[in-house]
Amino acid sequence: MENARESGSGAQIVIVDDVDANLMILENIIEGIGYTPRCASSAAEAAALIAESRPQLILLDVFMPEMDGYEFCERLKSSPITKDIPVIFISAADSSEDKVRGFKLGAVDYIGKPFEVTEVTMRVTNHLKIYEMQQELEMSNRRLHSVISSQARRIEDEQKNILYALAALTEERDAETDNHMENVAYNCRMLAQGLQFSPEFDEEISESFIDNIEVASRLHDIGKIQVPNDPLMDPLSFQIEDLKKTKNHALQGAQILERVYQNTPNNSFLPMAVEIARYHHARWDGSGYPQDVSGKDIPLSARITMVADLFDTLTGNGEEDGCDEQESLKIIEEKSGIFFDPEIVKVFLKIKRQLRHS
């Protein structure tokens, strides 16, 4: 008895029975083994007790007026608040059918009437110990999940920091493009979120895709750090010299990121960053670089980035010769189906008020 008192310290047990004599017998047994009984003569009274203070165990009579034990148990198990509280049925009806019905509704055990002190003591004590172990296990799992989530966030932050450091090199190289990387990253995220609701793209775009493109798109022009310090090209022209410069910085950017990825293969952002760097000057009609890639053969991440990139480039990044917003949107619309995926342009134009530009 002493051990039971120690292990049951603080445990509350709700006893539900419409017969006062049964309540008194069970109350005395529960008190005798060191637990705290809380008695109710109906399901309604029991529900009020449970709402007031969550018990560790419920002893539930099967046959009661208004709402029987089976229905009350079913309600308890359907609620996320009470579904984990163990229920032991108490009843004089101890046929196999009655027991099976109770177990199917979620009860953990069955105690027959009239009550035998040793049986009640052992069953109650055992199920409380099982419940306590389950609660401890769940708490340990929550702590473990918290630790793992914290570690995952730290690793993700470290991965992002590597890419942000690389993006900073491009910004220093192209100091005149004020806020360009930030604008492209933000607009890529907005555009990807908009495309997520389109049947054309909903299977390709996940929350992970959206998070990745916001980071990876910052590195679309990383290849510029190896290109001579003169304007790369007119974004709307594809003269031979422009194509050569485009090829150089797109190819070199992809190669730089591939080398970084070889040394940090667990970086989840780099694969997308590589494809964006390589293909962000590809064109829907095949006139860009790489010249043998067109349409949906261009990775979706690059198709999104090229629209966001040109929009911010056209608005001038603070330059006097930049286009205004309306003119920039008109140019992008005109290039739909030529430079850009027309479905992406449709969504882009719908969300234009949410976009940033310098």
C-alpha positions as CSV (number, residue, x, y, z in Angstrom):
1,M,0.0,0.0,0.0
2,E,2.8,2.4,0.9
3,N,4.4,2.0,-2.6
4,A,1.1,2.7,-4.2
5,R,0.7,5.9,-2.2
6,E,4.1,7.1,-3.3
7,S,3.6,6.3,-7.0
8,G,0.1,7.8,-7.0
9,S,0.9,11.0,-5.2
10,G,-1.2,13.8,-6.7
11,A,-3.1,11.5,-9.2
12,Q,-6.8,12.4,-9.5
13,I,-9.4,9.7,-10.5
14,V,-12.9,10.6,-11.6
15,I,-15.5,7.9,-10.5
16,V,-18.8,8.0,-12.4
17,D,-21.7,5.9,-11.1
18,D,-25.4,6.7,-10.5
19,V,-25.5,4.4,-7.4
20,D,-24.3,6.1,-4.2
21,A,-23.2,2.8,-2.6
22,N,-20.8,2.1,-5.6
23,L,-19.4,5.6,-5.4
24,M,-18.7,5.2,-1.7
25,I,-17.0,1.8,-2.1
26,L,-14.7,3.0,-4.9
27,E,-14.0,6.3,-3.1
28,N,-12.8,4.4,-0.1
29,I,-10.6,2.1,-2.2
30,I,-9.1,5.0,-4.1
31,E,-8.3,6.9,-1.0
32,G,-6.9,3.8,0.6
33,I,-4.2,3.5,-2.1
34,G,-3.2,7.1,-2.0
35,Y,-5.0,8.7,-4.9
36,T,-7.6,11.5,-5.0
37,P,-11.2,10.4,-5.9
38,R,-13.6,12.8,-7.5
39,C,-17.1,11.4,-7.6
40,A,-20.0,12.1,-10.1
41,S,-23.4,10.5,-10.4
42,S,-23.9,11.3,-14.1
43,A,-22.0,11.9,-17.3
44,A,-22.9,15.6,-17.1
45,E,-21.4,15.9,-13.6
46,A,-18.3,14.0,-14.7
47,A,-17.9,16.3,-17.7
48,A,-17.9,19.3,-15.4
49,L,-15.3,17.7,-13.1
50,I,-13.1,16.8,-16.0
51,A,-13.3,20.3,-17.5
52,E,-12.4,21.8,-14.1
53,S,-9.3,19.6,-13.6
54,R,-8.0,17.0,-15.9
55,P,-7.8,13.6,-14.2
56,Q,-5.3,10.9,-14.7
57,L,-7.9,8.1,-14.9
58,I,-11.7,7.7,-15.2
59,L,-13.7,4.8,-13.7
60,L,-16.9,4.8,-15.7
61,D,-20.2,2.9,-15.1
62,V,-21.7,1.5,-18.2
63,F,-25.4,1.8,-17.4
64,M,-26.6,5.2,-16.3
65,P,-29.7,7.3,-17.1
66,E,-29.6,10.1,-19.7
67,M,-26.2,9.2,-21.1
68,D,-24.7,5.8,-20.7
69,G,-21.0,5.0,-20.2
70,Y,-20.5,3.9,-23.8
71,E,-21.7,7.2,-25.2
72,F,-19.8,9.3,-22.7
73,C,-16.6,7.3,-23.4
74,E,-17.1,7.9,-27.1
75,R,-17.4,11.6,-26.5
76,L,-14.3,11.6,-24.3
77,K,-12.2,9.8,-27.0
78,S,-13.4,12.2,-29.8
79,S,-12.1,15.2,-28.0
80,P,-8.4,16.2,-28.4
81,I,-8.4,17.4,-24.7
82,T,-9.6,14.1,-23.1
83,K,-8.9,11.4,-25.7
84,D,-5.7,10.3,-23.9
85,I,-7.2,10.0,-20.5
86,P,-7.5,6.2,-19.7
87,V,-11.0,4.9,-19.1
88,I,-11.9,1.8,-17.1
89,F,-15.4,0.6,-17.4
90,I,-17.2,-0.7,-14.2
91,S,-20.3,-2.8,-14.6
92,A,-22.1,-5.9,-13.5
93,A,-22.6,-6.8,-17.2
94,D,-19.3,-8.6,-18.0
95,S,-20.2,-10.5,-21.1
96,S,-17.6,-10.7,-23.8
97,E,-19.8,-8.5,-26.1
98,D,-20.0,-5.8,-23.5
99,K,-16.2,-5.9,-23.0
100,V,-15.5,-5.8,-26.7
101,R,-17.8,-2.9,-27.2
102,G,-16.0,-1.0,-24.5
103,F,-12.5,-1.7,-25.8
104,K,-13.6,-0.6,-29.3
105,L,-14.7,2.7,-27.9
106,G,-11.2,3.2,-26.4
107,A,-11.5,1.8,-22.8
108,V,-8.3,0.3,-21.4
109,D,-9.8,-2.1,-19.0
110,Y,-13.0,-3.5,-17.4
111,I,-13.8,-4.0,-13.7
112,G,-16.8,-6.2,-12.8
113,K,-19.2,-5.6,-10.0
114,P,-19.3,-6.4,-7.1
115,F,-15.9,-4.8,-6.5
116,E,-13.0,-6.7,-5.1
117,V,-10.5,-4.5,-3.4
118,T,-7.4,-6.2,-4.6
119,E,-8.6,-6.3,-8.2
120,V,-9.6,-2.6,-8.2
121,T,-6.3,-1.6,-6.5
122,M,-4.1,-3.6,-9.0
123,R,-6.0,-2.4,-12.2
124,V,-6.1,1.2,-11.1
125,T,-2.4,1.3,-10.0
126,N,-1.2,-0.5,-13.2
127,H,-3.1,1.8,-15.6
128,L,-1.9,4.9,-13.7
129,K,1.7,3.7,-14.1
130,I,1.2,3.1,-17.8
131,Y,-0.4,6.5,-18.2
132,E,2.4,8.2,-16.3
133,M,5.0,6.4,-18.5
134,Q,3.1,7.5,-21.6
135,Q,3.0,11.1,-20.5
136,E,6.8,11.0,-19.7
137,L,7.5,9.5,-23.1
138,E,5.4,12.2,-24.8
139,M,7.2,14.9,-22.9
140,S,10.6,13.4,-23.8
141,N,9.5,13.3,-27.4
142,R,8.4,16.9,-27.3
143,R,11.8,17.9,-25.8
144,L,13.6,15.9,-28.4
145,H,11.5,17.4,-31.2
146,S,12.3,20.9,-29.8
147,V,16.0,20.1,-29.7
148,I,16.0,18.7,-33.3
149,S,14.0,21.6,-34.6
150,S,16.4,24.0,-32.9
151,Q,19.4,22.2,-34.5
152,A,17.6,22.2,-37.9
153,R,17.0,25.9,-37.7
154,R,20.6,26.5,-36.8
155,I,21.8,24.4,-39.6
156,E,19.5,26.2,-42.0
157,D,20.7,29.5,-40.8
158,E,24.3,28.5,-41.4
159,Q,23.4,27.3,-44.9
160,K,21.7,30.6,-45.6
161,N,24.6,32.6,-44.3
162,I,27.0,30.9,-46.7
163,L,24.7,32.0,-49.6
164,Y,24.2,35.4,-48.2
165,A,28.0,35.9,-48.0
166,L,28.3,34.9,-51.7
167,A,25.5,37.2,-52.7
168,A,27.3,40.0,-50.9
169,L,30.2,39.5,-53.2
170,T,28.0,40.2,-56.2
171,E,26.4,43.2,-54.6
172,E,29.9,44.7,-53.9
173,R,30.8,43.9,-57.5
174,D,27.6,45.6,-58.8
175,A,27.3,48.5,-56.3
176,E,25.1,50.4,-58.6
177,T,22.3,47.8,-58.4
178,D,20.9,49.1,-55.2
179,N,18.7,46.5,-53.4
180,H,18.5,44.4,-56.5
181,M,19.2,41.1,-54.7
182,E,16.7,41.9,-52.0
183,N,14.0,42.9,-54.5
184,V,14.5,39.8,-56.7
185,A,14.5,37.5,-53.6
186,Y,11.3,39.1,-52.3
187,N,9.5,39.1,-55.7
188,C,10.5,35.5,-56.4
189,R,8.9,34.5,-53.1
190,M,5.7,36.5,-53.8
191,L,5.5,35.1,-57.3
192,A,6.1,31.5,-56.2
193,Q,3.3,31.9,-53.5
194,G,1.0,33.2,-56.2
195,L,1.8,30.3,-58.5
196,Q,1.2,27.8,-55.7
197,F,-2.6,28.5,-56.1
198,S,-2.5,27.9,-59.9
199,P,-3.4,24.3,-61.1
200,E,-0.6,24.6,-63.5
201,F,2.0,24.7,-60.7
202,D,0.4,23.5,-57.5
203,E,2.2,20.1,-57.6
204,E,5.6,21.7,-58.2
205,I,5.5,24.5,-55.7
206,S,5.7,23.5,-52.0
207,E,6.4,25.6,-48.9
208,S,10.0,24.3,-49.2
209,F,10.2,25.5,-52.8
210,I,9.1,29.0,-51.8
211,D,11.6,29.2,-48.9
212,N,14.4,27.9,-51.2
213,I,13.8,30.3,-54.1
214,E,13.8,33.3,-51.8
215,V,17.4,32.4,-50.7
216,A,18.7,30.8,-54.0
217,S,17.5,33.6,-56.3
218,R,19.9,36.0,-54.6
219,L,22.8,34.3,-56.3
220,H,21.4,34.4,-59.8
221,D,24.2,36.9,-60.9
222,I,27.1,35.4,-58.8
223,G,29.0,34.8,-62.1
224,K,29.4,38.6,-62.4
225,I,32.4,38.4,-60.0
226,Q,34.4,36.8,-62.8
227,V,33.1,39.1,-65.6
228,P,34.9,42.3,-66.6
229,N,33.6,45.4,-64.9
230,D,31.5,46.8,-67.7
231,P,27.8,46.5,-68.3
232,L,26.9,42.9,-69.1
233,M,24.2,43.5,-71.6
234,D,21.0,45.2,-72.6
235,P,18.4,43.0,-70.9
236,L,16.1,43.3,-73.9
237,S,18.7,42.6,-76.5
238,F,20.5,39.5,-77.7
239,Q,23.3,40.7,-79.9
240,I,26.3,38.4,-80.4
241,E,28.3,40.2,-77.8
242,D,25.4,40.2,-75.3
243,L,25.0,36.4,-75.7
244,K,28.7,35.9,-75.1
245,K,28.6,38.0,-71.9
246,T,25.4,36.2,-70.8
247,K,26.9,32.8,-71.4
248,N,30.0,33.7,-69.5
249,H,28.4,34.9,-66.3
250,A,25.6,32.3,-66.3
251,L,28.0,29.4,-66.8
252,Q,30.6,30.8,-64.4
253,G,28.0,31.4,-61.8
254,A,26.8,27.9,-62.0
255,Q,30.3,26.5,-61.8
256,I,31.1,28.6,-58.8
257,L,28.1,27.3,-56.9
258,E,28.8,23.8,-58.0
259,R,32.2,24.0,-56.4
260,V,30.7,25.4,-53.2
261,Y,28.1,22.5,-53.2
262,Q,30.9,19.9,-53.5
263,N,32.3,21.2,-50.2
264,T,28.9,21.6,-48.6
265,P,26.7,18.8,-50.0
266,N,24.1,19.1,-47.3
267,N,23.2,22.7,-48.2
268,S,19.6,22.4,-49.3
269,F,19.6,25.8,-51.1
270,L,22.5,25.3,-53.4
271,P,21.0,22.8,-56.0
272,M,18.3,25.4,-56.8
273,A,20.9,28.2,-56.7
274,V,22.9,26.3,-59.3
275,E,20.0,25.9,-61.7
276,I,18.9,29.5,-61.3
277,A,22.4,30.8,-62.0
278,R,22.7,28.6,-65.1
279,Y,19.3,29.1,-66.6
280,H,18.1,32.6,-65.6
281,H,19.0,33.9,-69.0
282,A,17.3,31.1,-70.9
283,R,14.2,32.2,-72.9
284,W,10.8,30.6,-73.4
285,D,11.3,30.6,-77.2
286,G,14.9,29.2,-77.0
287,S,16.6,32.5,-78.0
288,G,18.5,32.9,-74.7
289,Y,21.3,31.0,-73.1
290,P,21.7,28.0,-72.9
291,Q,20.5,28.1,-76.5
292,D,19.2,24.5,-76.6
293,V,16.8,25.0,-73.7
294,S,13.3,26.4,-74.1
295,G,9.8,26.2,-72.7
296,K,9.2,23.9,-69.7
297,D,12.7,22.4,-70.1
298,I,13.9,25.6,-68.3
299,P,13.7,24.8,-64.5
300,L,10.7,26.5,-62.9
301,S,13.0,28.3,-60.4
302,A,14.8,29.9,-63.2
303,R,11.6,30.8,-65.1
304,I,10.3,32.6,-62.0
305,T,13.6,34.4,-61.3
306,M,14.1,35.7,-64.8
307,V,10.7,37.6,-64.6
308,A,11.6,39.0,-61.2
309,D,15.1,39.9,-62.3
310,L,14.1,41.7,-65.4
311,F,11.3,43.6,-63.6
312,D,13.7,45.0,-61.1
313,T,16.4,45.7,-63.8
314,L,13.8,47.5,-66.0
315,T,12.7,49.8,-63.2
316,G,16.3,51.1,-63.2
317,N,17.6,50.4,-59.8
318,G,17.6,54.1,-59.2
319,E,19.1,54.9,-62.5
320,E,17.8,57.9,-64.5
321,D,17.3,55.9,-67.6
322,G,15.2,53.3,-65.9
323,C,11.6,52.6,-66.9
324,D,8.7,53.4,-64.6
325,E,6.7,50.6,-63.1
326,Q,3.9,50.7,-65.7
327,E,6.3,50.7,-68.6
328,S,8.2,47.8,-67.1
329,L,5.1,45.7,-66.6
330,K,4.1,46.4,-70.2
331,I,7.5,45.2,-71.5
332,I,7.2,42.0,-69.5
333,E,3.7,41.4,-70.8
334,E,4.9,41.9,-74.4
335,K,7.7,39.4,-73.8
336,S,5.2,36.8,-72.5
337,G,5.6,33.6,-74.6
338,I,8.8,34.9,-76.1
339,F,11.2,35.4,-73.2
340,F,8.9,34.3,-70.4
341,D,6.5,31.4,-69.5
342,P,3.1,33.0,-70.3
343,E,1.4,31.3,-67.3
344,I,4.0,32.9,-64.9
345,V,3.5,36.3,-66.5
346,K,-0.3,36.0,-66.0
347,V,0.2,35.5,-62.2
348,F,3.0,38.1,-62.1
349,L,0.6,40.7,-63.5
350,K,-2.1,39.8,-61.0
351,I,0.2,40.3,-58.0
352,K,1.9,43.4,-59.3
353,R,0.8,45.5,-56.4
354,Q,2.6,43.2,-54.0
355,L,6.0,43.6,-55.8
356,R,9.0,45.6,-54.8
357,H,11.3,47.6,-57.0
358,S,14.0,50.2,-56.5
